[in-house]
Amino acid sequence: MARTVLFHELGGPEVLRVEDVEVGEPGPGEVRVRVDAIGLNRAEALFRSGHYIETVRRFPARLGTEAAGEIEAVGEGVTGLEPGQQVSVIPTFSQNDYGVYGERAIVPAAAVVHRPEGVDAIEGAAVWMPYLTAYGALVEVGGMRAGDAVVLNAASSSVGLAAIHIANRVGATPIALTRTAAKKDALLKEGAAEVIMTSEESVVERVPVLTGGRGAEFVFDAVAGPGVLDLAKIVAPGGTLVEYGALSGEVTPYPGFELGMPALNMRTYTVYETTTDPVRLRRAVAFVASGMRTGAFRPVVDRTFDLGDVVEAHRHLESNTQVGKIVIATA
């Protein structure tokens, strides 16, 4: 038996329950992991509340796609993984099929990557989702290069901070958006070239000034909704507006027609574009691992909770006060 987080109905953080669950043995192509740390992501709060891009198929339901721990057992046909190895679990699967919120979890072998030497469980649960998301969207798909400007909203999120680090590593210029001055110093410390406080400054006016009039080659948007109309105005000709989240919860218009059909590329992106493609994933893992070895990349952990405090952890996740990743430690 293992303590496992389940929910029996849709709702707020209070629907989460820690229950004893029989874990069992991994099937073909699966591994069982002793989970030492769990990385929390906004997608889990959306899934729990019924607002995610994928609906809950049955109850009780599980949560979680990102964790770190040690392999306990491997199923038939699994190669390259064996009991005792320190690993991270990365998002490659539906939360309707697997979940890592618990002391033990069975997951697909394809969702497991070796933890680099010197990376502990907390870091191993906090690093992959942010960096794979930002790298996949901006470098693998977008082709971000030295000299490009990238505008980031939700910049203090774990993905936003990873995007700042990645932009700096490739020689691009990260411009962070934040609502107030509360997180400005933290964003500058993490490497933002400029910080625009959206409650006090006009993004539409400031970005052209900061980019010599050309606009940003990339806008990395986690919010979506009506705000894309203003974000589209700051994209350089031929640049790309990437939608990787929908935190606004509102309908997102297509700005091309509203703005007179500029040379605008607009696309959605999820981390699964990278993690379910073996070739892309190999490149992404190599890129992130090399950045960690050199110190260019490091997970920013806002706060760590115990598994029994998962309700409080989700409340903190939804508070939008954090800078970086929220992690649950199971030990």
N, C-alpha and C positions, 0 to 999 in steps of 0.2 A: 504494500500500500504506500501511496505517496500523497502528501498534501498537494492539492491541485485547485486552481481557481476555475470555478464554473459560474455561469449565470443561467437562470431558468426563465427569464423574461427580459425584454428590452427595457432599457431605462438608464438612469444616471448611475454614478459610481456605486450607489448603495445596493444595486442588484448583484454585485459580485460576492461570491461566497467561497471560502476556503474549505474544501471537503476532502475526505480520504477516498482515493480512487485506486483501483487495481490497475497497474500499468501494463503488465504482461510482457511478452517477448516481441522483439521486432520481426516483422514479416520480410518477405523477399524485397531487397532494395531499400531496407530501412535500417536505422540504428536506434539504440536506446541510449540516451544521454542523461547522466546525473547532472542536473542543472544547478550551477553555482550562482549565476546572476542572469537577470532578464532585462533587456532593454525595452523601455516603453516607447510606443509610437502613437501618434495621433490617430492612425488608422484603427487602432484597437478601441479607442473611445468612440469613434464613429461606428464601428461594427457593433459594439455593445449597445449603443443607443438606437441602432436601426437607420443610420444616416450614411453608411458607407456605400461604395460603389458595388458592393456585393452584399446580398441580404443573408441573414441567418437562416439556414435550412432546417435546423432542428434544435430542440432543447433536451437536456442541458447542453449549453454550448461552451466551447473553450476559447481562449484568447492567446495571442502572442506568436510572433514569427522570428524573434531575435533573442538569442541567449548565448551563454558560454558555460562550458563545463567539461566533463570527462566522459568519453565513450565507455559504456558498461557492457554493451553487447551489440553484435552486428548480425543482420539477417542474411539469408541465402543470397548469393550473387554479389555481395558487397566486396569490393576490392579497394585497397589503398587506405582502409580505415580498420582499426583494431582496438580492442579494449585497452584502456589506460591512456589513450592519446588525449591531449588537451585540445579542445576544438571550440569553434564558434558555430552557431546556427544562424543562417542568413535567410532572408525572406525569399522563398521560391514556391511557396505552397499557399493554398487557401486555408483560412482559419476554420472553415467548415470541415476540413479534413484532418488538420493537426493543430496543436496549440502547445506553447512552451511555458505558459504560466503555471509552474509547479515545481516540485522537487525533482521529478524525473519526467522525461518526455520521449516519446517515439516520434522520429521525424524521418523524412526521406534522406538517404545518403547524399543525394545531390544537393541538399541544403546545408551540408557540413563542410567547413573549411578548417584547415589546421591553423591554430593560433600561433602567430609569430613568437619566437623566443623572447621572454621578457615582458610579454603582454599578459597581465593578470585577468581574472575572470570579469571584474567590473569593466575594465577597458575593453575586453573582448566582447562584452555584451553591448557596448556603447559605440563601437567604431564603424561597424560594417554598413548598416543601413544608411546612415548619413552620407558616408563617403561613396558608397556604391550609387546612391541616388544622384548626388551632385556630379560625380564623375561621369556616370552614364548619360545624363542629360546634356551636360555642358561640353564634355570632351569627346566621348564615344559617338554620340548622336549629333551634337551641335558643332563639333570641331573647333571649340574655343582655342584661340592662339594668343601668343604674346602680342600685346598692344591693344587687344580687345577690351572694351569696357563691359562689365556685367552688373546690372542692377538687381539687388536681392531684397525682396520683402520677407517678412518673418525671419529676418536675418539673425535673430538671437536663438532660433531653433537649432537643434543639432544639425539638420541639413543645411541651414543657412550658414552656420559657422564652418561646416565642412566645405561649402562652396567658396567661402572667403579664403580658406587655406589653399584649396585647389587652384583658384584664380591666381593667387600669388605665386604658386609653384610654377605655373606655365607662363607667367609674365603678364597676365591680364590685370585689369584694374577693378577691384571689387568696390562697388558703391552700395552701402547698406541703408535700408530704410527701417526706421523705427518710429513708433508713434510719439514718444516723449524723450526727454533727455535722460531718463532713468537708466537706460542700457547703452548710452552713447560711449562712455568710457570703456565698457567691457568689449564693445564691438571694435573700437580702435585698438585695444590691446590685442585682440585676436587677428588683427591685420587688415581691417577695413581701411581703404584709402580715404574714403569720405563717408560721413554719416549724415543722412538727411532725416530730420525730425518732421514727420508728416503732419503733425498737429500745428507746427509753426512755420513750415516752409512749403512751397509749391514744388512738387516733384517735376512737374511739366516745365517749370522755369529753371530749376536748379541743374537738372541733368545736362541740358545743352551747354550750360556754362562750364560744367565740369569736364565735358568731352570735346571742347573746342567747337561746339556747334553741330557736331555730327550725330549725336545721340549714342545710345548703347547698342553694341552688337548683340547683346543678349539681355533679356529681362527674364528672371527666374522667379515665377509667381506661384506662391503657395495659397493665395487667397481666392482668386478668381472673382466671379460676380461682376457687378457694374464697374468696378474699379479698373477692369481691363481696358476700358476706353481711354483713360488717362495714361495707363502704362504703354499702350500702343503708340501714343504720341511721342514717346521718348525713344522708340526703337529706331536705330539708324537704318537708312535705306538698305534693303536686303537683309536686315537683321532678323532675329528670331525672338518671339515671345513664347516662352515655355510655361505651360500650365502643369504643375505637378501636384497641386492640392486644390481643395475647394473649401477653405476654412470659412468663407463668407456664408456658405449655405444658400446662396442666392443664384438665380439664373445668370449664366455668363453669356453676354452677347458676343457676336463676332464683330470686331471693330472695323474690319476692312471696308465695309460699305459705308459705315457711319463717318469714316474719316476720308472718304473720297478715293478709296482703293489705292493706298500707298503700297510700295514694294515691301510688304510685310509677310513674314512667315510666322504662322501661329500653329503650335502643336501641343498635344497633351503628352505626358510622359509618366510612367510608373517604373519603379525599380525592377519590376518583373521583366521589362524589356532587356535588362542586363543579366539578371540572375538566372533566367531560364534559357539563355543562349550560351552554350558552353564556350564558344570562342570569345564572345564579349566578356563573359564572366572571368575567363582566364586572364584576359588583358586587364580587367578592372582589379582583380585580386593582386596582380603583379604591381599595378600602379599604386594601390593603396599600401601594400606591404612595403614597397620601396620608400614611400613617403614616411611611413612609421619608423623604418630603420634609420633614416637620416634626421628624424625629428621634425620634419616639415609638417607632418600630420600627427595629431593626437586627439583623442576624444575629449570633449569638454563635458564633464559630469556635473550637473547642477546639484543633485541630491540623491541619496541612496535611502531606500525604505526596506523594511523587512517584508517577507511574503504575507504575514498576517496583517500588515497595514496596507494591503493593495487598494482598499477603498480610498484611504487618504492619499495614496500615490496618484490615483486617477483624478482625485479632486485637484491635486497640485498640477497635474498635466493639463487640466482644463482651465486653470487659473490664468494661464499665459504670462505668469510672472517669472518663469524659469529662464535661465540662460544655459543652453546646452541640454544634455540628456538626463532623463530621470531613469534610475536603475533600481531594480528590486534584487536584493541579495537573499538567497534562500538558506544559506548556512548560518 
